[in-house]
Amino acid sequence: SLPVREGDLESDQLMFDLDQGFTQGFTQEQVDEMNQQLSQTRSQRVRAAMFPETLEEGMEIPSTQLDQAQPTAVQRLSEPSQMLKHAVVNLINYQDDADLATR
């Protein structure tokens, strides 16, 4: 290794741009909205994941998923309730079809 003498490195060479590589800018309104969504209570996020039809029109659940191949804990928790909901809907549709067939 070469010895580094003081003065060899200029201070501006040690500086770097923190925004380098981040080309997408957000308005203050968008940042405020994202912060509001992320500050929801855990129960609100779980409820939204388990029962997405209860969300207000146009509202989305903010994703905390870093790796698309790995589901988040909330996604894993919501799977059984989603399966149950689909099973109930299928039973209701089956009953409606059976009622129509007997008429």
Backbone as ProteinMPNN parsed JSONL, in Angstrom:
{"seq_chain_A": "SLPVREGDLESDQLMFDLDQGFTQGFTQEQVDEMNQQLSQTRSQRVRAAMFPETLEEGMEIPSTQLDQAQPTAVQRLSEPSQMLKHAVVNLINYQDDADLATR", "coords_chain_A": {"N_chain_A": [[0.843, -1.174, 0.0], [0.461, 2.245, -0.715], [1.825, 5.05, 0.908], [-0.245, 7.636, 2.168], [-0.13, 10.998, 1.925], [-0.931, 13.864, 3.819], [-2.87, 16.276, 2.246], [-2.586, 15.203, -0.224], [-5.041, 14.277, -1.067], [-7.677, 16.085, -2.202], [-10.239, 17.934, -0.607], [-12.649, 18.205, -1.999], [-12.644, 15.996, -3.631], [-13.419, 13.969, -2.021], [-16.044, 14.345, -1.63], [-19.385, 13.491, -2.542], [-22.287, 13.155, -4.594], [-25.339, 12.826, -3.118], [-27.788, 12.532, -4.346], [-27.265, 11.346, -6.707], [-28.09, 9.061, -9.185], [-30.708, 8.81, -8.391], [-33.346, 9.509, -10.065], [-36.032, 10.001, -10.034], [-38.273, 12.362, -9.005], [-40.266, 13.567, -6.296], [-43.269, 15.249, -5.491], [-44.074, 17.48, -2.79], [-46.616, 16.947, -1.89], [-47.004, 14.296, -2.735], [-45.061, 13.015, -1.189], [-46.052, 13.561, 1.373], [-48.451, 12.117, 1.232], [-47.481, 9.493, 0.931], [-46.136, 9.207, 3.371], [-48.314, 9.394, 5.108], [-49.751, 7.086, 4.434], [-47.912, 5.091, 5.135], [-47.828, 5.46, 7.834], [-50.054, 4.336, 8.859], [-51.837, 2.34, 11.201], [-50.819, -0.925, 12.27], [-52.949, -2.72, 12.352], [-54.735, -1.564, 10.548], [-53.344, -1.865, 8.134], [-53.188, -4.653, 7.981], [-55.912, -5.282, 7.884], [-56.559, -4.068, 5.446], [-55.036, -5.633, 3.713], [-56.173, -8.147, 4.076], [-58.845, -7.775, 3.487], [-59.283, -6.344, 0.859], [-61.364, -5.177, -0.543], [-62.556, -3.402, 1.155], [-61.165, -1.086, 1.07], [-60.953, 2.41, 0.356], [-61.994, 3.899, -2.738], [-59.476, 3.94, -5.159], [-57.419, 4.013, -3.312], [-54.352, 2.61, -2.324], [-52.472, -0.113, -0.934], [-49.526, 0.565, 0.702], [-46.499, -0.874, -0.319], [-44.2, -2.875, 1.423], [-42.454, -4.625, 0.547], [-39.387, -5.973, -0.197], [-38.132, -7.943, -1.701], [-39.489, -9.426, -4.442], [-39.935, -12.134, -4.654], [-40.25, -13.049, -2.114], [-42.883, -13.151, 0.048], [-44.433, -10.652, 2.127], [-44.923, -10.489, 5.723], [-47.528, -9.671, 6.289], [-48.801, -10.27, 3.875], [-48.559, -13.057, 3.919], [-50.097, -13.588, 6.175], [-52.598, -12.814, 5.271], [-53.365, -14.658, 3.372], [-54.862, -17.098, 4.217], [-57.384, -15.972, 4.943], [-58.18, -14.827, 2.549], [-58.425, -17.119, 0.973], [-60.53, -18.393, 2.325], [-62.548, -16.492, 1.96], [-62.854, -16.593, -0.838], [-63.725, -19.233, -1.074], [-66.21, -19.113, 0.228], [-67.567, -17.315, -1.456], [-67.591, -18.869, -3.786], [-69.24, -20.979, -2.886], [-71.648, -19.601, -2.478], [-72.184, -18.778, -5.109], [-72.438, -21.319, -6.257], [-74.702, -22.252, -4.922], [-76.589, -20.417, -5.873], [-76.559, -21.126, -8.593], [-77.513, -23.741, -8.374], [-80.078, -23.268, -7.38], [-81.212, -21.939, -9.572], [-81.146, -23.994, -11.444], [-83.016, -25.799, -10.484], [-85.417, -24.627, -10.924]], "CA_chain_A": [[0.0, 0.0, 0.0], [1.224, 3.483, -0.806], [1.508, 5.986, 1.988], [-1.027, 8.798, 1.746], [0.289, 12.2, 2.64], [-1.967, 14.873, 3.987], [-2.807, 17.225, 1.155], [-2.677, 14.466, -1.485], [-6.455, 14.191, -1.434], [-8.404, 17.335, -2.051], [-11.498, 17.69, 0.103], [-13.766, 18.067, -2.933], [-12.61, 14.653, -4.193], [-14.069, 13.076, -1.066], [-17.477, 14.634, -1.629], [-20.151, 12.846, -3.596], [-23.665, 13.623, -4.706], [-26.279, 11.855, -2.553], [-28.921, 12.364, -5.257], [-26.814, 10.683, -7.928], [-28.759, 7.787, -9.408], [-32.126, 8.925, -8.071], [-33.855, 10.445, -11.06], [-37.456, 10.257, -9.838], [-38.552, 13.336, -7.979], [-41.614, 13.527, -5.759], [-43.766, 16.517, -4.972], [-44.297, 17.438, -1.345], [-47.917, 16.304, -1.684], [-46.799, 12.85, -2.872], [-44.31, 12.575, -0.015], [-46.984, 13.588, 2.5], [-49.389, 11.005, 1.072], [-46.761, 8.249, 1.233], [-45.912, 9.166, 4.814], [-49.603, 9.12, 5.752], [-50.074, 5.678, 4.218], [-46.996, 4.252, 5.893], [-48.04, 5.64, 9.263], [-51.265, 3.651, 9.291], [-51.575, 1.341, 12.222], [-50.643, -2.282, 11.752], [-54.256, -3.352, 12.144], [-55.307, -1.027, 9.316], [-52.657, -2.488, 7.003], [-53.61, -6.052, 7.926], [-57.304, -5.281, 7.412], [-56.547, -3.738, 4.016], [-54.493, -6.777, 2.972], [-57.089, -9.284, 4.17], [-60.132, -7.405, 2.897], [-58.986, -5.185, 0.005], [-62.59, -4.534, -1.024], [-62.97, -2.37, 2.104], [-60.389, 0.132, 0.834], [-61.617, 3.471, -0.389], [-61.692, 3.876, -4.173], [-58.212, 4.553, -5.55], [-56.395, 3.904, -2.272], [-53.553, 1.403, -2.442], [-51.683, -0.481, 0.23], [-48.111, 0.769, 0.408], [-45.757, -2.127, -0.235], [-42.929, -2.885, 2.146], [-41.802, -5.822, 0.027], [-38.097, -5.69, -0.808], [-37.868, -9.001, -2.678], [-40.783, -9.86, -4.973], [-40.075, -13.581, -4.487], [-40.542, -13.315, -0.708], [-44.049, -12.388, 0.504], [-44.306, -10.011, 3.433], [-45.671, -11.16, 6.788], [-48.946, -9.323, 6.122], [-49.306, -11.061, 2.749], [-48.702, -14.447, 4.368], [-51.231, -13.639, 7.103], [-53.868, -12.589, 4.58], [-53.691, -15.764, 2.464], [-55.985, -17.944, 4.647], [-58.669, -15.268, 4.896], [-58.539, -14.688, 1.136], [-58.885, -18.436, 0.524], [-61.851, -18.604, 2.918], [-63.486, -15.594, 1.288], [-63.123, -17.138, -2.174], [-64.519, -20.454, -0.909], [-67.584, -18.697, 0.545], [-68.139, -16.762, -2.69], [-67.867, -20.007, -4.665], [-70.418, -21.679, -2.353], [-72.833, -18.775, -2.762], [-72.442, -18.897, -6.548], [-72.903, -22.683, -6.503], [-76.083, -22.313, -4.434], [-77.407, -19.666, -6.837], [-76.678, -21.956, -9.796], [-78.376, -24.881, -8.044], [-81.451, -22.749, -7.289], [-81.678, -21.679, -10.935], [-81.31, -25.266, -12.149], [-84.204, -26.508, -9.991], [-86.641, -23.901, -11.297]], "C_chain_A": [[0.889, 1.238, 0.0], [0.865, 4.388, 0.355], [0.762, 7.202, 1.428], [-0.589, 9.976, 2.599], [-0.884, 13.155, 2.735], [-1.794, 15.907, 2.893], [-2.853, 16.538, -0.194], [-4.12, 14.404, -1.98], [-7.123, 15.531, -1.178], [-9.749, 17.033, -1.403], [-12.672, 17.528, -0.853], [-13.764, 16.703, -3.62], [-13.329, 13.656, -3.283], [-15.576, 13.285, -1.022], [-18.151, 13.856, -2.748], [-21.586, 13.324, -3.512], [-24.612, 12.545, -4.197], [-27.444, 11.581, -3.485], [-28.534, 11.641, -6.541], [-27.492, 9.32, -8.039], [-30.24, 7.809, -9.082], [-32.733, 9.975, -8.986], [-35.316, 10.788, -10.836], [-37.635, 11.243, -8.694], [-39.996, 13.226, -7.525], [-42.005, 14.922, -5.301], [-43.973, 16.367, -3.475], [-45.621, 16.748, -1.028], [-47.793, 14.783, -1.772], [-46.059, 12.286, -1.66], [-45.227, 12.528, 1.203], [-47.96, 12.425, 2.437], [-48.72, 9.672, 1.397], [-46.516, 8.114, 2.731], [-47.196, 8.838, 5.561], [-49.963, 7.653, 5.62], [-49.188, 4.773, 5.06], [-47.196, 4.387, 7.396], [-49.351, 5.032, 9.744], [-50.894, 2.631, 10.364], [-51.455, -0.026, 11.579], [-51.988, -2.931, 11.477], [-54.926, -2.839, 10.876], [-54.66, -1.669, 8.094], [-53.06, -3.944, 6.851], [-55.032, -6.146, 7.391], [-57.357, -5.006, 5.91], [-56.016, -4.9, 3.185], [-55.465, -7.942, 2.96], [-58.408, -9.016, 3.463], [-59.95, -6.178, 2.007], [-60.231, -4.479, -0.514], [-63.085, -3.449, -0.068], [-62.193, -1.07, 1.931], [-61.226, 1.155, 0.082], [-61.159, 3.42, -1.839], [-60.378, 4.602, -4.452], [-57.107, 4.454, -4.52], [-55.664, 2.57, -2.418], [-52.797, 1.153, -1.151], [-50.22, -0.226, -0.109], [-47.34, -0.529, 0.623], [-44.466, -1.932, 0.536], [-42.091, -4.065, 1.689], [-40.514, -5.444, -0.684], [-37.776, -6.684, -1.909], [-39.205, -9.552, -3.145], [-41.004, -11.359, -4.801], [-40.448, -13.958, -3.055], [-41.751, -12.498, -0.265], [-43.8, -11.782, 1.888], [-45.125, -10.788, 4.452], [-47.164, -10.889, 6.643], [-49.545, -10.118, 4.969], [-49.501, -12.518, 3.155], [-49.888, -14.581, 5.318], [-52.565, -13.53, 6.379], [-54.283, -13.759, 3.695], [-54.851, -16.633, 2.955], [-57.337, -17.239, 4.579], [-59.127, -15.068, 3.459], [-59.058, -16.011, 0.584], [-60.281, -18.722, 1.058], [-62.895, -17.746, 2.22], [-63.846, -16.13, -0.093], [-63.972, -18.403, -2.089], [-65.976, -20.11, -0.619], [-68.267, -18.137, -0.697], [-68.479, -17.885, -3.66], [-69.087, -20.791, -4.196], [-71.7, -20.907, -2.642], [-73.19, -18.874, -4.238], [-72.973, -20.282, -6.899], [-74.362, -22.814, -6.077], [-77.019, -21.573, -5.386], [-77.623, -20.474, -8.109], [-77.608, -23.14, -9.55], [-79.832, -24.442, -7.959], [-82.023, -22.497, -8.679], [-81.953, -22.984, -11.686], [-82.572, -26.004, -11.714], [-85.494, -25.812, -10.389], [-87.185, -24.335, -12.606]], "O_chain_A": [[1.939, 1.263, 0.641], [-0.303, 4.47, 0.736], [1.095, 7.72, 0.362], [-0.669, 9.946, 3.827], [-1.719, 13.234, 1.833], [-0.679, 16.364, 2.643], [-3.123, 17.182, -1.208], [-4.375, 14.473, -3.182], [-7.122, 16.036, -0.055], [-10.327, 15.973, -1.64], [-13.606, 16.786, -0.551], [-14.797, 16.29, -4.148], [-13.792, 12.614, -3.745], [-16.299, 12.48, -0.434], [-17.542, 13.597, -3.785], [-22.032, 13.833, -2.484], [-24.685, 11.463, -4.779], [-28.036, 10.504, -3.425], [-29.395, 11.355, -7.373], [-27.467, 8.525, -7.099], [-30.962, 6.892, -9.471], [-32.648, 11.174, -8.72], [-35.803, 11.773, -11.391], [-37.207, 10.997, -7.566], [-40.86, 12.826, -8.305], [-41.179, 15.678, -4.789], [-44.039, 15.252, -2.958], [-45.736, 16.048, -0.022], [-48.402, 14.062, -0.982], [-46.392, 11.208, -1.167], [-45.188, 11.572, 1.976], [-48.269, 11.812, 3.46], [-49.314, 8.82, 2.057], [-46.671, 7.03, 3.293], [-47.174, 8.089, 6.538], [-50.429, 7.037, 6.578], [-49.666, 3.795, 5.635], [-46.776, 3.514, 8.154], [-49.72, 5.194, 10.907], [-49.769, 2.134, 10.409], [-51.938, -0.246, 10.469], [-52.148, -3.622, 10.471], [-55.615, -3.598, 10.195], [-55.348, -1.984, 7.123], [-53.255, -4.426, 5.735], [-55.327, -6.989, 6.544], [-58.12, -5.646, 5.187], [-56.49, -5.131, 2.072], [-55.578, -8.649, 1.958], [-59.017, -9.929, 2.905], [-60.408, -5.09, 2.354], [-60.167, -3.307, -0.887], [-63.946, -2.653, -0.441], [-62.515, -0.065, 2.565], [-62.092, 0.807, -0.72], [-60.06, 2.95, -2.132], [-60.192, 5.744, -4.031], [-55.959, 4.782, -4.822], [-56.292, 1.529, -2.611], [-52.52, 2.072, -0.38], [-49.72, -0.748, -1.106], [-47.517, -1.2, 1.64], [-43.738, -0.961, 0.333], [-41.136, -4.458, 2.359], [-40.534, -4.688, -1.655], [-37.211, -6.313, -2.938], [-39.973, -10.086, -2.343], [-42.148, -11.813, -4.801], [-40.914, -15.071, -2.811], [-41.666, -11.271, -0.203], [-43.057, -12.331, 2.701], [-45.928, -11.647, 4.087], [-47.979, -11.788, 6.854], [-50.677, -10.591, 5.069], [-50.493, -13.142, 2.78], [-50.606, -15.58, 5.272], [-53.561, -14.096, 6.83], [-55.447, -13.843, 3.302], [-55.765, -16.894, 2.172], [-58.333, -17.853, 4.195], [-60.323, -15.13, 3.173], [-60.018, -16.029, -0.186], [-61.129, -19.236, 0.329], [-63.995, -18.212, 1.923], [-65.016, -16.121, -0.477], [-64.84, -18.625, -2.933], [-66.881, -20.745, -1.161], [-69.427, -18.454, -0.96], [-69.537, -17.862, -4.29], [-69.891, -21.226, -5.021], [-72.718, -21.496, -3.008], [-74.359, -19.036, -4.587], [-73.858, -20.41, -7.745], [-75.167, -23.417, -6.788], [-78.117, -22.048, -5.673], [-78.73, -20.51, -8.647], [-78.401, -23.501, -10.42], [-80.725, -25.157, -8.414], [-83.187, -22.806, -8.938], [-82.894, -23.059, -12.477], [-83.142, -26.761, -12.5], [-86.572, -26.375, -10.201], [-88.208, -23.817, -13.052]]}, "name": "protein", "num_of_chains": 1, "seq": "SLPVREGDLESDQLMFDLDQGFTQGFTQEQVDEMNQQLSQTRSQRVRAAMFPETLEEGMEIPSTQLDQAQPTAVQRLSEPSQMLKHAVVNLINYQDDADLATR"}
